Amino acid sequence: MHIVEARDITKVYLHQKQEVRAVNSVSFDIGEGEFTVIAGPSGSGKTTILNIIGAMDSPTSGRVVVGERDITDLPRGERADFRRERVGFIFQNYNLIPILSVYENVEFALDLSGEVEGGKKREKILKLLDELGLSELSSRRPSELSSGQQQRVAIARALIKDPILILADEPTANLDTATGEEVVDLMERINRERKTTFIFSSHDPLIIQRARRVIRVRDGRIEEDDSEDGL
């Protein structure tokens, strides 16, 4: 089953009255349970592709289907609903709410989805925090956490609403090598045990080496698409 179907997607921006093609006629499918990285140098178009998949941006042309829903031309409000309900995001800067505790940051994401209430909500959050090794940190605020711990909270926040896929934009960029390996280990375990689909945007060799599929982009085009299955 395909989680993502992208067909001839192009994204054109205007910069100082000049057209810039950030993405140029890109097509690919992402299957359920994949652990895939879109890799390339800065300015290659990888983050733009990720933003289009996550309905944070719309293509100038082409078609994008995520979870059997065509998101190509969704109005802004419907794009926001889709992101909130179906997609988990992990960012390089964590984007945690500084005045909220670990528990409250995860609770906030779950409240936005509006799917779980009362005691079941608390049970769901505590179970996930325990799974990610965050139980003892649940009352701390982001400023009291290490960078690796903050990224774990960001992962918990992305997972709590049981999304159809998780999009991770340079998730190890602000981590040292050892902490980055721990975070990738965690995401790999989640992918294996929960069958959660992960799509990364990264130029980090650590993620590229661990991904089971690497889509390499340059100048807005796919240069190479390799998987460990040779597909």
N, C-alpha and C positions, 0 to 999 in steps of 0.2 A: 504493500500500500504506500502510495506517495503522500507525504506530509506537505511537500512544497512542489509546485510545478511552475517554473518560470519559462516564459516563451518570448524570445526576442525583446527582452526588456532594455530600454534605453533611457538614460536620464541626462537631460541637458540643462545646464545652469547658465545664466547670464552673468558674466563678470566683466565689468567696465565695458559694457555694450558688446562684448564678444561672447559667442556661444562656446561653452566648455562641455564636452561630452564626458561626464564622469563615468558613465556606464554605456557601453556601445554594443547593442544587439546581443545580449547574453541569454543563453538558454541552458537549463539544467533541471533535474528532478532530485529531490531529497527523499529517501525512503524512511519509513517508520523505524525508529531506534538507531538511526545513524549517529556517528560521532565524527563530524565533518568539520574541517577548517577551510575557510576561504582565505588563502594566503597571498601576500603580495607586499611590495614596498609601499611606503607612504605615498598617497596620491594615486594608488592603482585602481581605486574604485571599490575596494572590498567592504569598507564600512557603509558606503552608499547602498551596495547590494543588500547588506544585512538590514539596513533601515527600511528598504523597500519590502523585504520579506516580513518584517515586523510591523508593517503599516504605519511606520513613523514618517514615511515619505511615500509619494506616489511616482510611478514611472512616467516619463514623458510619452512613451509609447511602449507597446508590448502588453503582456498579460501575466498576472500573478494569481495563482490559486494556492491557498494555505488551508489545510484541513478540509478540503472539498468546497471551500468558499472562495469565490472570486472576489479578491480585495482590490482589484486594479483601480476601480473608479469610486470606491466608497467615499461618501461625504465625510468631512472631518469628524463629526460626532460619532458616526458609525465606526470609523477607524479607531477612535479612542475606546469605544466599547469593545471592539475586537481585541485590541491590545490588552485591555484590563482583564478580559475573560479567558483568552485563549493562549496568550504568549507570555513567557517569563523572560525577563531581561537581566543580564549581569553586565555591569559597566566597569571600566578600569578604575574609576574613581569611587566606586562602591555606591555612591548616591544614597546613603542612609540618611534618615532624618535625625539630626543631631540632638534634638531635645527629647527623643523617644528612646526607651530602653530597647535591648535586643528583642525581648518578647513583643513590645509594642510596635516595633518596626515590622515584624512578621505579621502581627495581628492587623496592622493597618492595610497591608497588601491583601489579606484575606477578607477584610471588611469591604474593600473596594469591589471584590468579586461578588459579594452579597449572597454567597451560596451556603454558608455555614453559620449557625447561630448558637448562642448559649453555651451549655456545657460541652457540646460536641466541638465547638470552636476551640475552647481551651485544650481539650484532649488532643485535638489534631495538631495544634501548635506545639504543645509539650512533647508529643511523640516525635515530631520532626526535629526539634531542637536536640533531643536526646540522640537521634539518629546521626546528627551532624556534629555531635560532641560539643554542644553549646549550652547544655542544661545549666551548668554552674555559672554561666555568664548572662543568664536571661534578664537580670535586673540592671546590668551595666549599660551605660550609654556608649555610643560609638567612640567618643574621645578616650574612653577607658580601655579600648581594645587595641591589639596589635593590628597591623595591616592584614595579616592572614586571617585573623579572627573576623575582621570587618568583611572580608570577602566571603567568608563562610556564612555570615549573616545575610549577605546579598544573595547567596545561593539559596539559603532557606526561604528568603522572601520570594525568589523566583519560583521555587518549587511548591509553595504552600497552596496555591490554587490549582494544582494538578494540570499544568498547561499541556497543550499538545506538542509544544516544542519550546526549547530554551535557546535564546540568542545571546551569545557572550562576545562583547566587543573588547578585544585586547584585555582579557581578564587577569593576565599575569604581568601587565606592563608596570605596575607599581609595586611588585613583590620581588624580594630577593630570590635567588635561584632555588634555595632549599624550600622556602615557603611556597614558591610557585609550583614546585613538584608536589607538595602536599595538597595544594588546591586542585591541581590536575588529577591527582590520585582520587580525590574525593568525587570530582565530576565524572571520572571514568567509572567509579563504583556505582554512582547513581545511575549512569547510563546502562550499566550491566544489570543491576538488580531491579531497577524500575522500568527499564526499557524506554527511558526518556530520551527523546531526540535532541541532540545538541548540535548547534551550528555556531562555529567560532569565526570571528574576524581577527586575524593575528599575523604578525611576522615573527613571532617567538619560535625559535627552533624546537623548544620543549614541546609546545602544543603540536607543531607540525609533525614531529617524530611520533607523537602518541596518537594522533588522529588516525582513524581507519580509512579516511578518504581525504585527499587534499585537492582542492580546486584552486589552481594558481592563476591569478589575474595580473595583468599589466596593461596600463593605459586603457582601462575600462573594458578589456576583452579577456576571455578565458584563454590562457596559454596552454594549460594542461589540466587534465582531470584524471587523477590516479586514485585507485582504491586498493586495499590489501587483497581484494578478491580479483583484481585485474579487470574490473568492470569499467 
